[in-house]
Amino acid sequence: MSDQALSITLFVLFVAATLGITFWASRHTKSAADFYAGGRSFTGVQNGLAIGGDYMSAASFLGIAGIIALYGYDGFLYSIGFLVAWLVALLLVAELMRNSGKYTMADVLAFRMSPRPVRTAAGVSTIVVSIFYLLAQMVGAGALVGLLFGITSDAGKAGTIVVVGALMIIYVVVGGMKGTTWVQIVKAVLLMGGAALVTVLVLGHFGFNLSSLLGNAAEQSGKGGAFLEPGLRYGTEAAGLTGKLDLISLGLALVLGTAGLPHILIRFYTVPTAKVARKSVIWGIGIIGVFYLLTLVLGFGAAALVGSSAIREQNAAGNTAAPQLAQKVGQIIFGDVGGTILLAVIAAVAFATILAVVAGLTLASSSSFAHDLYAHVFKKGTATDAQEVRVARIAAFAIGAVAIVLGIFAQALNVAFLVALAFAVAASGNLPAIIYSLFWKRFNTAGAVSAIYGGLGSALFLVVFSPVVSGKPTSLVTGADFHWFPLDNPGLVSIPIGFLAGYIGTILSKEYNAAKYAEIEVRSLTGAGAEKAVTH
């Protein structure tokens, strides 16, 4: 069997296994609670693994390893930001959200406010954030399969993105939350195992001496000691104040974004009690924390053994650094066949990672469309559970199609960077509304709508006129320069705008429902009434 045939065989086996799980789960998906929340039947450990599976996306495995391999110390800031963000989610959101809602983020907001405008705003925000995040996964899939199958043409990578989109739609439409969760659990175990294996092999090659690994990485990077110091990507003297502000903006977006991500928030509804929700987040933090320590070795290992020039040659944004490292370390230790097998295994695990995450994202956005927009805005609460689920499945097709088209155009961008944009949008629009709703008794409908649209709109507006879209060789639009906003990440400006808009909208409106706030406060702290439907 040729090397490529072996790679393709292993790859297809992984995909077939995840599809098998999805069709198995479909036989147990009978109600809306099954489709949206997996019947609330998962344990803390299971949901913790699924949270890890949902969170350790292509950005974590491919993007962060790539950005560390190319930029050294500054790349590891992504790992730190993604990890610290979970403390915000644990302390401020997880238990309270589980107690207060039913299926979506909007359930919490709509409980004490005028439901239709709030659900409309939350539904729009959920879909926009999910599409941004989906964009990153699609780009990662194109780069990964291009490396594995030797596809170099843009048309070939575009075809790959279409296939990934089709698979993710199958996962959601057929398996719902149960199928998606089990795929995420299996994928989390595989990803941790694969990353740990490559990490041990890399460390073994350098005699388990981190200094030797870092020294070789700095030498092979062509940057010398600067590779191991801050400033290679952010905060350099050449970049001046803009570079430093971009770093702060990135940090804000990463740390605050997780608590506003729709596909993470819906994970808190898949467990039976708030105590289990808290336990699942703690398990998730443990799994994610270990994984991000492994990305340090993967990134610097890729710089040391593959070299930044070889990484850039395969993918300019560095998205293939981890699979390239797997192949290289496999060749060094086990020979050419070993390198091929290790590449195929790691690529297949990474692909399973992408499929699991895109399924979670598509489920979050299609659920929000069906539950918030269709059932409560368009049908004014008269839709049956069966109608909701049918509309959610149709919405999955539409959202998948949008993600496929955008993914084809964004192939030149690093996936970790793309996810940081999604975090900024989530932190700007969703987080202010959630925090105010849970902790500010004066908060009202005008404030919630203002916070969501103000934060979301400002983030999107600033991204359009930033170097992400035009003005740089890696921008989405080449050959044009209409950017005037200097930062790559809008979080530093758009997050405060979201909070300010929510405050101004609230104080300008006289609406205030003390009884509803008291009820949501009791519910969020105790869980009393959490199982009841949110009927607004």
C-alpha positions as CSV (number, residue, x, y, z in Angstrom):
1,M,0.0,0.0,0.0
2,S,1.4,3.4,-1.0
3,D,1.9,6.1,1.6
4,Q,-0.9,8.2,0.3
5,A,-3.3,5.2,0.1
6,L,-2.5,4.4,3.8
7,S,-3.2,8.0,4.8
8,I,-6.5,8.0,3.0
9,T,-7.5,4.6,4.4
10,L,-6.9,5.7,8.0
11,F,-8.6,9.0,7.3
12,V,-11.7,7.4,5.9
13,L,-11.9,5.0,8.9
14,F,-12.0,7.9,11.3
15,V,-14.7,9.7,9.4
16,A,-16.8,6.5,9.1
17,A,-16.5,5.9,12.9
18,T,-17.8,9.4,13.7
19,L,-20.7,9.0,11.2
20,G,-21.5,5.6,12.8
21,I,-21.8,7.4,16.2
22,T,-24.1,10.0,14.7
23,F,-26.5,7.5,13.2
24,W,-26.5,5.5,16.4
25,A,-27.4,8.7,18.4
26,S,-30.2,9.5,15.9
27,R,-32.2,6.5,17.1
28,H,-32.2,8.1,20.6
29,T,-33.2,11.6,19.4
30,K,-37.0,11.7,19.8
31,S,-37.9,15.0,21.4
32,A,-36.8,18.7,21.2
33,A,-35.0,18.2,24.5
34,D,-33.0,15.4,22.9
35,F,-32.2,17.4,19.8
36,Y,-31.3,20.6,21.6
37,A,-29.9,19.4,24.9
38,G,-29.2,15.7,24.5
39,G,-32.0,14.9,26.9
40,R,-30.0,16.6,29.7
41,S,-28.6,13.1,30.3
42,F,-24.8,13.6,30.3
43,T,-22.6,13.3,33.4
44,G,-20.1,15.9,34.5
45,V,-17.2,13.9,33.1
46,Q,-18.9,13.3,29.8
47,N,-19.9,16.9,29.4
48,G,-16.4,18.0,30.5
49,L,-14.9,15.9,27.8
50,A,-17.5,17.3,25.3
51,I,-16.7,20.9,26.4
52,G,-13.0,20.1,25.8
53,G,-13.9,18.6,22.4
54,D,-16.0,21.6,21.5
55,Y,-13.3,24.1,22.6
56,M,-10.2,22.4,21.4
57,S,-10.9,23.3,17.8
58,A,-8.8,23.5,14.7
59,A,-7.7,26.8,16.1
60,S,-6.2,25.2,19.1
61,F,-4.5,22.3,17.4
62,L,-3.6,23.7,14.0
63,G,-3.6,27.5,14.5
64,I,-1.9,27.8,17.8
65,A,0.8,25.3,16.9
66,G,1.4,27.1,13.7
67,I,1.5,30.6,15.2
68,I,4.0,29.4,17.9
69,A,6.1,27.8,15.2
70,L,6.2,31.0,13.2
71,Y,6.2,33.7,15.9
72,G,7.6,31.9,19.0
73,Y,6.7,33.5,22.4
74,D,3.9,35.8,21.0
75,G,2.1,32.7,19.5
76,F,1.8,31.1,23.0
77,L,-0.3,34.1,24.1
78,Y,-3.2,32.5,22.3
79,S,-2.9,29.4,24.5
80,I,-2.8,31.5,27.6
81,G,-5.8,33.6,26.6
82,F,-7.9,30.6,25.6
83,L,-7.2,28.9,28.9
84,V,-7.7,31.9,31.2
85,A,-11.0,32.6,29.5
86,W,-12.4,29.5,31.1
87,L,-12.1,31.0,34.6
88,V,-14.5,33.8,33.5
89,A,-16.9,31.2,32.1
90,L,-16.7,29.1,35.3
91,L,-17.0,31.9,37.8
92,L,-19.6,34.2,36.1
93,V,-21.6,32.1,33.6
94,A,-21.7,28.3,33.8
95,E,-23.9,27.6,36.8
96,L,-26.1,30.6,36.4
97,M,-26.8,30.0,32.7
98,R,-27.7,26.3,33.4
99,N,-30.2,27.4,36.1
100,S,-31.8,30.2,34.2
101,G,-32.4,28.9,30.7
102,K,-33.7,26.0,28.7
103,Y,-32.0,25.6,25.3
104,T,-30.4,28.9,24.1
105,M,-28.7,32.0,25.5
106,A,-31.9,34.0,24.6
107,D,-33.9,32.0,27.1
108,V,-32.0,33.8,29.9
109,L,-32.4,37.3,28.4
110,A,-36.1,36.9,27.4
111,F,-37.3,35.7,30.8
112,R,-37.4,39.2,32.3
113,M,-37.8,41.3,29.2
114,S,-39.9,41.8,26.2
115,P,-39.2,38.5,24.4
116,R,-39.5,39.2,20.7
117,P,-36.9,42.0,20.3
118,V,-34.5,40.3,22.7
119,R,-34.8,36.9,21.0
120,T,-34.4,38.5,17.6
121,A,-31.2,40.2,18.7
122,A,-29.8,37.1,20.4
123,G,-30.6,34.9,17.5
124,V,-28.9,37.2,15.0
125,S,-25.8,37.5,17.3
126,T,-25.6,33.7,17.8
127,I,-25.7,33.1,14.0
128,V,-23.1,35.8,13.3
129,V,-20.6,34.5,15.9
130,S,-21.1,30.9,14.9
131,I,-20.4,31.7,11.2
132,F,-17.2,33.6,12.2
133,Y,-16.1,30.5,14.2
134,L,-17.2,28.1,11.4
135,L,-15.1,30.1,9.0
136,A,-11.9,29.2,11.0
137,Q,-12.8,25.5,11.0
138,M,-13.4,25.5,7.3
139,V,-10.0,27.1,6.6
140,G,-8.3,24.6,8.8
141,A,-10.0,21.7,7.0
142,G,-8.9,23.0,3.6
143,A,-5.2,23.3,4.8
144,L,-5.3,19.9,6.5
145,V,-6.7,17.8,3.8
146,G,-4.6,19.6,1.2
147,L,-1.5,18.5,3.2
148,L,-2.7,14.9,3.6
149,F,-3.9,14.3,0.1
150,G,-1.3,16.4,-1.7
151,I,-3.9,18.9,-2.9
152,T,-2.2,22.2,-3.7
153,S,-4.7,23.9,-6.0
154,D,-7.2,26.4,-4.7
155,A,-10.0,24.6,-6.4
156,G,-9.0,21.3,-4.7
157,K,-9.0,23.0,-1.2
158,A,-12.4,24.6,-2.0
159,G,-13.7,21.1,-2.8
160,T,-12.4,19.9,0.6
161,I,-14.3,22.7,2.3
162,V,-17.5,21.7,0.6
163,V,-17.1,18.1,1.8
164,V,-16.5,19.2,5.4
165,G,-19.6,21.4,5.2
166,A,-21.7,18.5,3.9
167,L,-20.4,16.2,6.7
168,M,-21.1,18.7,9.5
169,I,-24.7,19.2,8.2
170,I,-25.2,15.4,8.4
171,Y,-24.0,15.3,12.0
172,V,-26.4,18.0,13.1
173,V,-29.4,17.0,11.0
174,V,-29.2,13.4,11.8
175,G,-27.7,13.2,15.3
176,G,-28.7,16.5,17.1
177,M,-27.1,17.3,20.4
178,K,-26.7,13.6,21.4
179,G,-24.8,12.7,18.3
180,T,-22.7,15.9,18.4
181,T,-21.8,15.4,22.0
182,W,-20.7,11.8,21.6
183,V,-18.6,12.8,18.6
184,Q,-17.0,15.5,20.7
185,I,-16.3,13.1,23.6
186,V,-14.6,10.6,21.3
187,K,-12.7,13.4,19.5
188,A,-11.5,14.9,22.7
189,V,-10.0,11.6,23.8
190,L,-8.4,11.1,20.4
191,L,-7.0,14.6,20.2
192,M,-5.5,14.5,23.7
193,G,-4.0,11.1,22.9
194,G,-2.6,12.2,19.5
195,A,-1.2,15.5,20.9
196,A,0.4,13.7,23.9
197,L,2.0,11.1,21.6
198,V,3.6,13.7,19.4
199,T,4.7,15.7,22.4
200,V,6.4,12.7,24.0
201,L,8.1,11.8,20.8
202,V,9.4,15.4,20.3
203,L,10.6,15.7,23.9
204,G,12.2,12.2,23.6
205,H,14.1,13.4,20.5
206,F,15.6,16.2,22.5
207,G,16.3,14.0,25.6
208,F,13.3,15.5,27.5
209,N,15.3,18.7,27.7
210,L,13.1,21.8,27.2
211,S,16.1,24.1,26.9
212,S,17.5,22.0,24.1
213,L,14.1,22.1,22.3
214,L,13.8,25.9,22.7
215,G,17.4,26.5,21.6
216,N,16.9,24.4,18.4
217,A,13.6,26.2,17.7
218,A,15.2,29.6,18.0
219,E,18.1,28.5,15.8
220,Q,15.9,27.0,13.0
221,S,13.4,29.9,13.1
222,G,16.0,32.3,11.7
223,K,15.1,34.8,14.4
224,G,17.6,33.8,17.0
225,G,17.0,34.8,20.6
226,A,14.1,37.1,19.6
227,F,12.0,34.0,18.8
228,L,11.9,33.2,22.5
229,E,11.1,36.8,23.6
230,P,8.0,39.0,23.4
231,G,7.5,41.3,20.4
232,L,8.0,39.1,17.3
233,R,4.4,39.6,16.3
234,Y,3.0,42.1,18.8
235,G,4.4,45.1,20.6
236,T,7.6,45.5,18.7
237,E,9.3,48.9,18.4
238,A,8.6,48.9,14.7
239,A,4.9,48.3,15.2
240,G,4.9,51.1,17.8
241,L,1.8,51.8,19.8
242,T,-0.5,50.0,17.3
243,G,1.3,46.6,18.0
244,K,0.9,47.0,21.8
245,L,-2.8,48.0,21.5
246,D,-3.4,45.0,19.2
247,L,-1.9,42.7,21.8
248,I,-4.2,44.2,24.5
249,S,-7.2,43.9,22.2
250,L,-6.4,40.3,21.4
251,G,-6.0,39.5,25.2
252,L,-9.4,41.1,26.0
253,A,-11.1,39.2,23.2
254,L,-9.7,35.9,24.2
255,V,-10.3,36.2,27.9
256,L,-13.9,37.6,27.6
257,G,-15.0,35.8,24.5
258,T,-15.5,32.2,25.8
259,A,-18.3,33.3,28.1
260,G,-20.2,34.6,25.1
261,L,-19.7,31.8,22.7
262,P,-23.1,30.2,21.8
263,H,-21.8,26.7,21.2
264,I,-20.1,26.7,24.6
265,L,-23.2,28.2,26.4
266,I,-25.6,25.5,25.1
267,R,-23.3,22.8,26.6
268,F,-24.4,23.9,30.0
269,Y,-28.0,22.8,29.2
270,T,-27.0,19.2,28.5
271,V,-26.6,18.2,32.1
272,P,-29.3,17.5,34.7
273,T,-28.3,20.0,37.5
274,A,-26.3,23.1,38.1
275,K,-23.8,21.1,40.3
276,V,-23.1,18.8,37.3
277,A,-22.7,21.9,35.1
278,R,-20.1,23.3,37.5
279,K,-18.3,19.9,37.6
280,S,-18.3,19.6,33.9
281,V,-16.6,23.0,33.5
282,I,-13.9,22.0,36.0
283,W,-13.3,18.8,34.0
284,G,-13.2,20.9,30.9
285,I,-10.7,23.3,32.4
286,G,-8.4,20.4,33.4
287,I,-8.5,18.8,29.9
288,I,-8.1,22.1,28.1
289,G,-5.2,23.2,30.4
290,V,-3.2,20.1,29.8
291,F,-3.8,20.4,26.1
292,Y,-2.6,24.0,25.9
293,L,0.6,23.0,27.6
294,L,1.1,20.4,24.9
295,T,0.6,23.1,22.2
296,L,3.8,24.8,23.5
297,V,5.8,21.7,22.7
298,L,4.0,21.1,19.4
299,G,4.7,24.7,18.2
300,F,8.3,24.9,19.3
301,G,8.9,21.4,18.1
302,A,7.6,22.3,14.6
303,A,9.9,25.3,14.6
304,A,12.9,23.1,15.6
305,L,12.3,20.0,13.4
306,V,10.3,21.2,10.4
307,G,11.6,24.8,10.2
308,S,9.5,28.0,9.6
309,S,10.4,28.1,5.9
310,A,9.1,24.6,5.3
311,I,5.9,25.4,7.3
312,R,5.3,28.6,5.3
313,E,6.0,26.8,2.0
314,Q,3.2,24.3,2.8
315,N,0.8,26.9,4.3
316,A,1.7,30.6,4.6
317,A,-0.4,31.0,7.7
318,G,1.2,28.0,9.5
319,N,-2.0,26.0,9.8
320,T,-0.2,22.7,8.9
321,A,2.6,22.9,11.4
322,A,1.3,20.2,13.8
323,P,0.7,17.5,11.1
324,Q,4.1,18.4,9.5
325,L,5.7,17.9,12.9
326,A,4.0,14.5,13.3
327,Q,5.3,13.4,9.9
328,K,8.8,14.7,10.6
329,V,9.2,13.2,14.1
330,G,7.7,9.9,12.9
331,Q,10.3,9.7,10.1
332,I,13.1,10.5,12.5
333,I,12.1,7.8,15.0
334,F,10.3,5.2,13.0
335,G,11.3,5.8,9.4
336,D,9.3,6.9,6.3
337,V,6.4,4.5,6.9
338,G,6.2,5.6,10.6
339,G,6.1,9.2,9.5
340,T,3.3,8.5,7.0
341,I,1.2,6.6,9.6
342,L,1.7,9.3,12.3
343,L,0.8,12.1,9.8
344,A,-2.4,10.2,8.8
345,V,-3.4,9.6,12.4
346,I,-2.8,13.2,13.5
347,A,-4.5,14.6,10.4
348,A,-7.5,12.3,10.9
349,V,-7.7,13.4,14.5
350,A,-7.5,17.0,13.5
351,F,-10.1,16.4,10.9
352,A,-12.4,14.8,13.5
353,T,-11.7,17.8,15.6
354,I,-12.9,20.1,12.9
355,L,-16.0,18.0,12.2
356,A,-17.0,17.9,15.9
357,V,-16.6,21.6,16.4
358,V,-18.4,22.6,13.2
359,A,-21.2,20.3,14.3
360,G,-21.5,22.0,17.7
361,L,-21.4,25.5,16.1
362,T,-24.0,24.6,13.4
363,L,-26.2,23.1,16.1
364,A,-26.0,26.2,18.3
365,S,-26.8,28.6,15.4
366,S,-29.6,26.4,13.9
367,S,-31.1,25.8,17.4
368,S,-31.1,29.6,18.0
369,F,-32.8,30.2,14.7
370,A,-35.5,27.6,15.3
371,H,-36.1,28.1,19.0
372,D,-35.6,31.9,19.2
373,L,-36.5,33.3,15.8
374,Y,-38.9,30.8,14.3
375,A,-40.8,29.6,17.4
376,H,-40.9,32.7,19.5
377,V,-40.6,35.6,17.0
378,F,-42.2,34.4,13.8
379,K,-44.7,31.9,15.3
380,K,-45.1,33.9,18.6
381,G,-44.8,30.8,20.8
382,T,-47.3,28.6,18.9
383,A,-44.8,26.3,17.2
384,T,-44.7,22.6,18.3
385,D,-41.5,20.8,19.3
386,A,-41.6,18.8,16.1
387,Q,-41.9,22.0,14.0
388,E,-39.0,23.6,15.9
389,V,-36.7,20.6,15.3
390,R,-37.6,20.4,11.6
391,V,-36.8,24.1,11.2
392,A,-33.5,23.7,13.1
393,R,-32.5,20.9,10.6
394,I,-33.4,23.2,7.6
395,A,-31.4,26.1,9.2
396,A,-28.4,23.8,9.5
397,F,-28.3,23.4,5.7
398,A,-28.5,27.2,5.2
399,I,-25.9,28.1,7.8
400,G,-23.6,25.3,6.5
401,A,-23.9,26.7,3.0
402,V,-22.9,30.2,4.2
403,A,-19.9,28.9,6.1
404,I,-18.7,26.9,3.1
405,V,-18.8,29.9,0.8
406,L,-17.0,32.2,3.3
407,G,-14.4,29.5,4.1
408,I,-13.4,29.2,0.4
409,F,-12.5,33.0,0.4
410,A,-10.6,33.0,3.7
411,Q,-8.0,30.3,3.1
412,A,-5.0,32.7,3.5
413,L,-5.7,33.5,7.1
414,N,-4.4,31.7,10.3
415,V,-7.2,29.8,11.9
416,A,-6.3,30.8,15.5
417,F,-6.4,34.4,14.3
418,L,-9.9,33.9,12.8
419,V,-11.2,32.3,16.0
420,A,-9.8,35.4,17.9
421,L,-12.1,37.5,15.7
422,A,-15.1,35.3,16.6
423,F,-14.2,35.7,20.3
424,A,-14.1,39.5,19.9
425,V,-17.5,39.5,18.3
426,A,-19.0,37.2,21.0
427,A,-17.4,39.3,23.8
428,S,-18.7,42.5,22.3
429,G,-22.3,41.5,21.6
430,N,-23.3,38.5,23.8
431,L,-21.2,38.9,27.0
432,P,-22.5,42.4,28.0
433,A,-26.1,41.3,27.6
434,I,-25.5,38.1,29.6
435,I,-23.5,39.8,32.4
436,Y,-26.0,42.7,32.8
437,S,-29.0,40.3,32.7
438,L,-27.6,38.1,35.5
439,F,-26.2,40.8,37.8
440,W,-28.0,44.1,37.2
441,K,-31.6,44.4,38.4
442,R,-32.3,47.6,36.5
443,F,-31.4,46.0,33.1
444,N,-34.2,45.9,30.6
445,T,-35.2,45.2,27.0
446,A,-33.8,48.4,25.5
447,G,-30.5,47.7,27.3
448,A,-30.3,44.1,26.1
449,V,-31.0,45.0,22.5
450,S,-28.6,48.0,22.6
451,A,-25.8,45.9,24.1
452,I,-26.2,43.1,21.5
453,Y,-26.6,45.2,18.4
454,G,-24.1,47.9,19.6
455,G,-21.3,45.4,20.4
456,L,-22.0,43.1,17.5
457,G,-22.4,46.0,15.0
458,S,-19.3,47.9,16.1
459,A,-17.2,44.7,16.0
460,L,-18.3,43.8,12.5
461,F,-17.9,47.4,11.3
462,L,-14.3,47.7,12.7
463,V,-13.3,44.3,11.2
464,V,-14.5,45.4,7.7
465,F,-12.3,48.5,7.9
466,S,-9.3,46.7,9.5
467,P,-6.2,45.1,8.0
468,V,-8.0,41.8,8.2
469,V,-10.1,42.7,5.1
470,S,-7.7,45.0,3.2
471,G,-4.3,46.5,3.2
472,K,-2.0,43.5,3.8
473,P,-0.8,40.6,1.6
474,T,-2.9,38.2,3.8
475,S,-6.0,40.3,3.8
476,L,-9.3,38.9,2.5
477,V,-9.4,41.5,-0.3
478,T,-6.2,41.7,-2.2
479,G,-5.3,44.6,-4.5
480,A,-7.3,47.1,-2.5
481,D,-6.8,49.1,0.6
482,F,-9.7,50.8,2.3
483,H,-8.7,50.1,5.9
484,W,-8.5,53.0,8.4
485,F,-8.9,51.0,11.7
486,P,-5.3,50.0,12.6
487,L,-6.0,47.0,14.8
488,D,-6.4,43.4,13.6
489,N,-8.7,42.6,16.5
490,P,-11.5,45.0,17.3
491,G,-12.0,43.9,20.9
492,L,-10.3,46.8,22.6
493,V,-12.9,49.2,21.1
494,S,-16.0,47.0,20.5
495,I,-16.2,45.3,23.9
496,P,-16.5,48.6,25.8
497,I,-19.0,49.8,23.2
498,G,-21.1,46.8,23.9
499,F,-21.2,47.4,27.6
500,L,-21.7,51.2,27.2
501,A,-24.6,50.6,24.7
502,G,-26.2,48.3,27.2
503,Y,-25.9,50.8,30.0
504,I,-27.2,53.8,28.0
505,G,-30.1,51.7,26.5
506,T,-31.1,50.7,30.0
507,I,-31.1,54.1,31.7
508,L,-32.9,55.8,28.8
509,S,-35.8,53.3,29.1
510,K,-38.2,53.4,32.0
511,E,-39.0,49.6,31.8
512,Y,-38.2,47.8,35.0
513,N,-39.7,44.5,36.3
514,A,-38.5,43.9,39.8
515,A,-40.5,40.8,40.3
516,K,-39.1,39.1,37.2
517,Y,-35.5,40.0,38.3
518,A,-36.1,38.6,41.7
519,E,-37.4,35.4,40.1
520,I,-34.5,35.0,37.7
521,E,-32.1,35.8,40.6
522,V,-33.5,32.9,42.7
523,R,-33.6,30.6,39.7
524,S,-30.0,31.4,38.7
525,L,-28.7,30.8,42.2
526,T,-30.8,27.8,43.2
527,G,-32.0,26.1,39.9
528,A,-35.6,26.3,41.1
529,G,-37.8,26.2,38.1
530,A,-35.0,25.7,35.6
531,E,-36.7,22.6,34.1
532,K,-39.8,24.6,33.2
533,A,-40.2,25.8,29.6
534,V,-39.4,29.4,28.9
535,T,-42.7,30.2,27.3
536,H,-42.3,33.8,26.2
